[in-house]
């Protein structure tokens, strides 16, 4: 497990943006991981160097990132790539 290089503020900004504007991307992450069929009510709880934590109707899921991140710019880039690639 790697240290989270994202500041608390960066984490909060990413989580807020994902929850307010990017629900479709979170659904894609879950579907691609074959982790859930019913994607109603998905909420991002956190992000760290290796993955994102999502609350789903029946519990919590950790979705690994495509690669380890070290900055908020890298986080955004990886999240966009994952949403684009995982149809």
GUNU-668636 format. One record per atom (N, C-alpha, C): residue number from 1; atom name; y, x, z. Coordinates in Angstrom, 3 decimals. Last residue first. Layout:
REM GUNU-668636
  num  atomo         Y         X         Z
  NUM     CA         Y         X         Z
...
//
This chain:
REM GUNU-668636
  num  atomo         Y         X         Z
   87      N     0.635   -16.440   -21.295
   87     CA     0.872   -17.809   -21.783
   87      C    -0.127   -18.750   -21.245
   86      N     1.883   -13.750   -20.373
   86     CA     0.854   -14.622   -19.791
   86      C     1.133   -16.068   -20.180
   85      N     4.031   -12.401   -21.450
   85     CA     2.681   -12.054   -21.866
   85      C     1.619   -13.042   -21.423
   84      N     6.309   -13.441   -20.218
   84     CA     6.211   -13.467   -21.680
   84      C     4.776   -13.254   -22.145
   83      N     5.866   -12.941   -17.541
   83     CA     6.049   -14.328   -17.979
   83      C     5.868   -14.440   -19.488
   82      N     5.757   -10.143   -17.552
   82     CA     4.582   -10.908   -17.152
   82      C     4.683   -12.364   -17.605
   81      N     8.387    -9.514   -18.328
   81     CA     7.244    -9.128   -19.160
   81      C     6.012    -9.958   -18.840
   80      N     9.792   -10.508   -16.096
   80     CA    10.032   -11.069   -17.424
   80      C     8.867   -10.746   -18.350
   79      N     8.770    -8.839   -14.087
   79     CA     8.587   -10.284   -13.990
   79      C     8.802   -10.964   -15.341
   78      N     9.657    -6.327   -14.996
   78     CA     8.229    -6.611   -14.904
   78      C     7.976    -8.113   -14.843
   77      N    12.471    -6.674   -14.800
   77     CA    11.835    -6.323   -16.065
   77      C    10.347    -6.683   -16.065
   76      N    12.834    -7.160   -12.062
   76     CA    13.197    -8.183   -13.042
   76      C    12.509    -7.926   -14.380
   75      N    11.945    -4.677   -11.072
   75     CA    11.315    -5.938   -10.670
   75      C    11.601    -7.016   -11.698
   74      N    13.752    -2.863   -12.177
   74     CA    12.335    -2.794   -12.553
   74      C    11.617    -4.093   -12.210
   73      N    16.038    -3.744   -10.806
   73     CA    16.013    -3.783   -12.276
   73      C    14.570    -3.719   -12.781
   72      N    15.375    -3.208    -8.160
   72     CA    15.479    -4.602    -8.573
   72      C    15.494    -4.730   -10.094
   71      N    12.792    -0.639    -8.009
   71     CA    14.186    -1.098    -7.990
   71      C    14.228    -2.558    -8.417
   70      N    10.190     0.027    -8.256
   70     CA    10.959     0.763    -7.272
   70      C    12.417     0.352    -7.187
   69      N     6.837    -1.215    -8.826
   69     CA     8.279    -1.216    -9.053
   69      C     8.985    -0.444    -7.942
   68      N     3.777    -0.810   -10.514
   68     CA     4.545    -0.644    -9.296
   68      C     6.032    -0.552    -9.639
   67      N     2.853    -3.314   -12.923
   67     CA     3.004    -1.911   -12.504
   67      C     3.855    -1.883   -11.246
   66      N     2.331    -6.014   -12.818
   66     CA     1.737    -5.221   -13.895
   66      C     1.799    -3.719   -13.579
   65      N     1.686    -7.210    -9.509
   65     CA     2.589    -6.889   -10.609
   65      C     1.857    -6.006   -11.617
   64      N    -0.565    -9.690    -8.258
   64     CA    -0.181    -8.288    -8.466
   64      C     0.776    -8.141    -9.646
   63      N     0.124   -12.336    -6.229
   63     CA    -0.090   -12.006    -7.636
   63      C     0.352   -10.559    -7.834
   62      N    -1.152   -14.058    -3.613
   62     CA    -0.488   -12.798    -3.941
   62      C    -0.869   -12.459    -5.377
   61      N    -0.685   -17.298    -2.315
   61     CA    -1.313   -16.440    -3.310
   61      C    -0.478   -15.180    -3.470
   60      N    -1.408   -19.771     0.172
   60     CA    -0.598   -18.660    -0.321
   60      C    -1.391   -17.867    -1.343
   59      N    -2.035   -23.296    -0.085
   59     CA    -1.976   -22.048     0.669
   59      C    -1.030   -21.032     0.063
   58      N    -2.060   -25.534    -1.755
   58     CA    -3.186   -25.336    -0.840
   58      C    -3.163   -24.009    -0.090
   57      N     0.379   -25.473    -3.234
   57     CA     0.023   -26.626    -2.408
   57      C    -1.107   -26.388    -1.403
   56      N     1.656   -22.120    -2.637
   56     CA     1.143   -23.163    -3.517
   56      C     0.671   -24.315    -2.644
   55      N     3.836   -19.476    -2.449
   55     CA     3.271   -20.602    -1.701
   55      C     2.887   -21.653    -2.733
   54      N     3.379   -16.098    -3.403
   54     CA     3.735   -17.463    -3.772
   54      C     3.083   -18.450    -2.824
   53      N     4.471   -12.853    -3.628
   53     CA     3.793   -13.814    -2.764
   53      C     4.323   -15.196    -3.082
   52      N     3.881   -10.200    -5.903
   52     CA     4.709   -11.306    -5.442
   52      C     3.847   -12.243    -4.604
   51      N     3.506    -6.553    -5.762
   51     CA     3.169    -7.939    -6.066
   51      C     4.182    -8.940    -5.568
   50      N     4.313    -3.928    -5.221
   50     CA     3.062    -4.147    -5.949
   50      C     2.762    -5.594    -6.302
   49      N     6.683    -3.797    -3.817
   49     CA     6.451    -2.814    -4.867
   49      C     5.245    -3.135    -5.735
   48      N     7.329    -7.333    -3.383
   48     CA     7.331    -5.948    -2.915
   48      C     6.962    -5.049    -4.080
   47      N     8.631   -10.509    -2.616
   47     CA     8.268    -9.539    -3.641
   47      C     8.301    -8.171    -2.996
   46      N     8.162   -13.923    -1.462
   46     CA     8.550   -12.528    -1.360
   46      C     8.087   -11.708    -2.545
   45      N     7.822   -16.612    -2.059
   45     CA     8.188   -16.245    -0.695
   45      C     8.684   -14.810    -0.598
   44      N     8.259   -19.053    -4.482
   44     CA     8.127   -17.625    -4.212
   44      C     8.620   -17.352    -2.798
   43      N     6.415   -22.023    -4.763
   43     CA     7.617   -21.389    -4.228
   43      C     7.351   -19.907    -4.024
   42      N     5.231   -24.897    -6.416
   42     CA     5.112   -23.453    -6.222
   42      C     6.453   -22.891    -5.777
   41      N     4.962   -27.677    -6.950
   41     CA     5.380   -27.208    -5.646
   41      C     5.198   -25.728    -5.386
   40      N     2.221   -27.814    -9.158
   40     CA     3.356   -28.513    -8.554
   40      C     3.683   -27.897    -7.199
   39      N     0.037   -26.765   -10.398
   39     CA     1.134   -25.846   -10.088
   39      C     2.363   -26.558    -9.535
   38      N    -3.277   -26.878   -10.331
   38     CA    -2.140   -27.739   -10.037
   38      C    -0.989   -26.852    -9.577
   37      N    -4.845   -24.590   -10.620
   37     CA    -4.723   -25.533   -11.722
   37      C    -3.502   -26.416   -11.548
   36      N    -4.908   -21.138    -9.878
   36     CA    -4.534   -22.493    -9.504
   36      C    -4.473   -23.362   -10.756
   35      N    -5.678   -18.705   -10.782
   35     CA    -5.606   -18.886    -9.341
   35      C    -5.321   -20.317    -8.925
   34      N    -5.744   -17.326   -13.106
   34     CA    -6.777   -18.334   -12.852
   34      C    -6.839   -18.683   -11.382
   33      N    -3.627   -15.812   -13.694
   33     CA    -4.520   -15.239   -12.681
   33      C    -5.692   -16.176   -12.392
   32      N    -2.321   -17.533   -15.370
   32     CA    -2.911   -16.327   -15.939
   32      C    -3.890   -15.671   -14.972
   31      N    -1.359   -19.409   -13.503
   31     CA    -2.355   -19.809   -14.505
   31      C    -3.058   -18.596   -15.088
   30      N     0.499   -17.812   -12.087
   30     CA    -0.653   -18.417   -11.426
   30      C    -1.744   -18.798   -12.418
   29      N     2.354   -17.131   -14.067
   29     CA     1.672   -16.088   -13.292
   29      C     0.396   -16.636   -12.660
   28      N     3.207   -19.675   -14.909
   28     CA     2.478   -18.806   -15.838
   28      C     1.718   -17.713   -15.085
   27      N     4.578   -20.514   -12.631
   27     CA     3.401   -21.261   -13.068
   27      C     2.550   -20.411   -14.009
   26      N     6.686   -18.707   -12.686
   26     CA     5.729   -18.646   -11.577
   26      C     4.451   -19.398   -11.932
   25      N     8.021   -19.591   -14.993
   25     CA     7.417   -18.255   -14.964
   25      C     6.382   -18.152   -13.847
   24      N     8.926   -22.111   -14.181
   24     CA     7.989   -22.003   -15.298
   24      C     7.297   -20.649   -15.320
   23      N    10.794   -21.496   -12.207
   23     CA     9.523   -22.120   -11.816
   23      C     8.489   -21.992   -12.926
   22      N    13.312   -20.242   -12.228
   22     CA    12.182   -19.663   -12.952
   22      C    10.822   -20.240   -12.550
   21      N    15.488   -21.059   -10.651
   21     CA    15.605   -21.048   -12.110
   21      C    14.349   -20.673   -12.886
   20      N    14.997   -21.073    -7.894
   20     CA    15.980   -21.998    -8.453
   20      C    15.894   -22.134    -9.964
   19      N    13.031   -19.125    -7.468
   19     CA    12.836   -20.485    -6.952
   19      C    13.785   -21.495    -7.588
   18      N    14.184   -16.861    -8.684
   18     CA    12.887   -17.371    -9.140
   18      C    12.701   -18.824    -8.701
   17      N    16.543   -16.574    -7.146
   17     CA    16.617   -16.830    -8.582
   17      C    15.310   -17.420    -9.105
   16      N    15.398   -16.050    -4.598
   16     CA    16.273   -17.198    -4.804
   16      C    16.351   -17.564    -6.291
   15      N    14.015   -13.650    -5.114
   15     CA    13.293   -14.846    -4.661
   15      C    14.121   -16.096    -4.915
   14      N    16.186   -11.982    -5.789
   14     CA    15.109   -12.230    -6.747
   14      C    14.366   -13.510    -6.378
   13      N    17.686   -12.050    -3.397
   13     CA    18.283   -12.478    -4.664
   13      C    17.214   -12.820    -5.693
   12      N    15.857   -11.006    -1.530
   12     CA    16.361   -12.367    -1.367
   12      C    16.970   -12.900    -2.666
   11      N    15.565    -8.397    -2.524
   11     CA    14.416    -9.292    -2.428
   11      C    14.876   -10.744    -2.358
   10      N    18.190    -7.458    -2.191
   10     CA    17.597    -7.558    -3.533
   10      C    16.413    -8.507    -3.537
    9      N    18.353    -7.561     0.645
    9     CA    19.269    -8.345    -0.186
    9      C    18.712    -8.531    -1.600
    8      N    16.444    -5.696     1.379
    8     CA    16.256    -7.099     1.776
    8      C    17.142    -8.003     0.912
    7      N    15.747    -3.489    -1.387
    7     CA    16.484    -3.861    -0.177
    7      C    16.210    -5.320     0.139
    6      N    12.682    -2.157    -2.446
    6     CA    13.742    -3.143    -2.666
    6      C    14.438    -3.449    -1.347
    5      N    10.571    -0.612    -1.809
    5     CA    11.830     0.074    -2.066
    5      C    12.984    -0.878    -2.359
    4      N     8.088    -0.856     0.387
    4     CA     8.922    -1.714    -0.438
    4      C    10.283    -1.050    -0.594
    3      N     5.467     1.545     0.163
    3     CA     6.658     1.029     0.843
    3      C     7.446     0.163    -0.130
    2      N     2.157     0.572    -0.874
    2     CA     3.380     1.358    -0.995
    2      C     4.518     0.716    -0.210
    1      N    -1.170     0.834     0.000
    1     CA     0.000     0.000     0.000
    1      C     1.238     0.883     0.000
//
